[in-house]
Amino acid sequence: MNQQWMQLANDIKALYGKDFVPLHEPTFDEKEIEYVTDCIKTGWVSSVGEYVTRFEQELAKFVGVKRAVAVVNGTAALHIALKVAGVEANDEVIMPSLTFIATANAVSYLGAIPHFVDVSYDTLGVDPTKLEQYLKSVGAVRNNQLFNKNTGRRIRAVVPMHTFGHPVDLDGIVEICDKFNLILVEDAAESLGSYYKGKHTGTFGKISAISFNGNKIITTGGGGAIVTDDDLLADYAKHLTTTAKIPHRWAYEHDEIGYNYRMPNINAALGCAQIEKMPHFIKQKKVLTEKYIQLVSRMKGVRLIVEPENTTSNYWLQTLILGDNSDKDKVLEILNEHGVMSRPIWTPMHLLKMYQHCPKSDLSNTEHLEQRIINIPSTPLKEVY
């Protein structure tokens, strides 16, 4: 086993032409320097400026929604998206346990309770079939609202996360939300540039969240965005993320508790340059995927995750599923020691001490996958840019 992983490490270093290959690097050139320099020269580098407006408009156009609200990070975006969508304290919010901690934290910020459900082997995201069966067993409908029979709390929303950029089965999830009168808020933090049946992720529910962290397919350094077709929700999100300040030429009046979640203009300038390159980044990602398919096809007991049927993935992070007899920690040790940064998937939320008390369904797929998934270098290949 060791030999094939050492060979993969050498092959990946040859792909990138480097002795050390990070997991995912940002890709910058003169365009980013131009826009950021222009921002600095104007002096408008903080919470307001023309680049913020421009980035919001270009992002909304790319995703295919009416509105985008740029914020300081993806967690803040999801927090506010859930709040304006109607999630309240003591509500339960359905989400995968196999997700980054921001999904659960954003729910917790509202005083709501994460409710963990299992994922599909095909998408690595919420499994609609298992979810519907589970809700029928644990849920009770009263006054057109779904309640958890075990806790007595209202189940208010579903937050599917598009793992590593691969879209979940959105038809199935939308159907469940309609059937049980649940709010759909997509965690599209990782899936900018991914499509389900030709429609961009983040456009199937009331409102959604995207991340532009430094390792995402495009970055604003830090940063995130709320996207929606609902002008009222967008206006409210914009108001809350700008400290709930009532517009006035000089007065400081605030009409409720707000949040200082504004994206700085200098970060938005970086984002404007990055989003112009999205088609190129997607092309580079697909070339990398084809090369990994070739490399992994020569390996035993390993599978590369590819985009599910009826979807187009941005392939944000390349993902391997190891065979049942593989030693995940040993594989990670070999790759990292040989100059190829690789990482395990996140610890499932229900195993973290602060979330062990939360309600959960059977999570057998989640626990099986957590022991077998690793991510390998995924920076777009510059040779096609």
Sequence and secondary structure as in RCSB ss.txt:
>XXXX:A:sequence
MNQQWMQLANDIKALYGKDFVPLHEPTFDEKEIEYVTDCIKTGWVSSVGEYVTRFEQELAKFVGVKRAVAVVNGT
AALHIALKVAGVEANDEVIMPSLTFIATANAVSYLGAIPHFVDVSYDTLGVDPTKLEQYLKSVGAVRNNQLFNKN
TGRRIRAVVPMHTFGHPVDLDGIVEICDKFNLILVEDAAESLGSYYKGKHTGTFGKISAISFNGNKIITTGGGGA
IVTDDDLLADYAKHLTTTAKIPHRWAYEHDEIGYNYRMPNINAALGCAQIEKMPHFIKQKKVLTEKYIQLVSRMK
GVRLIVEPENTTSNYWLQTLILGDNSDKDKVLEILNEHGVMSRPIWTPMHLLKMYQHCPKSDLSNTEHLEQRIIN
IPSTPLKEVY
>XXXX:A:secstr
 HHHHHHHHHHHHHHHT SSB S      HHHHHHHHHHHHHT  SS  HHHHHHHHHHHHHHT SEEEEESBHH
HHHHHHHHHHT  TT EEEEESSS HHHHHHHHHTT EEEEE B TTTSSB HHHHHHHHHHHEEEETTEEEETT
T  EEEEE  B GGG    HHHHHHHHHHHT EEEEE TT TT EETTEETT SSSEEEEE  TTSSS  SSBEE
EEES HHHHHHHHHHHBTTB   SS   BSS   B B  HHHHHHHHHHHTTHHHHHHHHHHHHHHHHHHHTTSS
SEEE    TTEE    SEEEEE TT  HHHHHHHHHHTTB  EE    GGGSGGGTTS B   HHHHHHHTTEEE
E     GGG 
